[in-house]
């Protein structure tokens, strides 16, 4: 028997947004009304040429499910103060730097 369920809203700052946007991506059938990921620093890109967790190569998500992922509401927030490309808090590793000097 299927019961009506209240949609879930989820948000995260610092380490938690990585959980939020990975859950949004890898669980396209999850029930939530909106998700917010803020200040993650490194984001999962919807590209199958990049290895997981930076991209979707070898991730448990078939490319045919991407339309379900993009049908959900996900807000990604990133601060505007990442002005120093040498800041130790930024993704200063080769694949992280590939996203730009401010890791966006």
C-alpha positions in Angstrom: 0.0 0.0 0.0 1.4 3.4 -1.0 0.9 6.2 1.4 1.0 9.9 0.8 4.2 11.3 2.1 5.3 14.9 2.8 8.2 16.0 0.5 11.5 16.6 2.3 13.6 19.8 2.0 17.3 19.4 2.5 20.2 21.9 2.8 23.9 21.8 3.7 26.9 24.0 4.2 30.6 23.1 4.2 30.8 19.2 4.1 27.0 18.6 4.0 26.4 20.0 0.6 28.5 17.2 -0.9 26.0 14.8 0.6 23.1 16.8 -0.6 24.0 17.1 -4.2 25.4 13.6 -4.4 22.1 12.3 -3.0 20.2 14.5 -5.5 22.2 13.1 -8.4 22.6 9.4 -7.4 19.1 9.0 -6.0 16.9 10.5 -8.8 13.8 8.8 -7.4 14.2 10.3 -3.9 11.3 12.3 -2.6 12.2 15.8 -1.8 10.7 19.1 -2.8 13.9 21.2 -2.9 17.6 20.8 -2.1 20.2 23.5 -1.4 24.0 22.9 -1.5 26.1 25.9 -0.3 29.9 26.4 -0.3 30.9 22.9 -1.1 34.2 23.9 -2.8 34.2 20.9 -5.1 31.1 19.9 -7.0 30.0 16.7 -8.8 29.7 17.6 -12.5 27.2 15.8 -14.8 30.0 14.5 -17.0 30.8 10.9 -17.7 34.3 11.7 -18.8 35.4 12.6 -15.2 35.8 10.0 -12.5 33.4 9.9 -9.6 33.2 11.9 -7.2 34.2 14.8 -9.5 32.1 13.4 -12.4 29.9 10.5 -13.2 32.3 8.0 -14.7 31.8 4.7 -12.8 29.0 6.2 -10.7 25.9 4.1 -10.2 23.8 6.4 -12.4 23.1 5.5 -16.0 23.2 8.5 -18.4 19.5 7.8 -19.2 18.6 8.9 -15.7 20.1 12.4 -16.0 16.7 13.8 -17.1 15.2 12.7 -13.8 18.1 14.3 -11.9 17.6 17.7 -13.7 13.8 17.5 -13.1 14.4 18.1 -9.4 14.9 21.5 -7.8 18.6 21.9 -6.7 20.0 25.3 -5.7 23.8 25.5 -5.7 25.2 28.5 -3.8 28.8 29.6 -3.9 30.4 32.4 -2.1 31.9 35.4 -3.9 34.9 35.8 -1.6 37.1 33.1 -3.2 39.4 35.6 -4.8 42.8 34.1 -3.9 43.5 31.1 -6.2 46.2 30.0 -3.7 43.8 29.9 -0.7 44.4 26.5 1.1 40.6 26.1 1.4 40.2 25.8 -2.4 40.4 22.6 -4.4 44.2 22.8 -5.2 44.6 19.5 -6.9 44.8 18.9 -10.6 41.2 18.0 -11.3 40.0 20.6 -8.9 42.1 23.3 -10.6 40.5 22.2 -13.9 37.3 23.9 -12.8 39.0 27.3 -12.7 41.3 29.2 -10.4 38.4 29.8 -7.9 37.1 26.2 -8.0 33.8 27.2 -9.4 
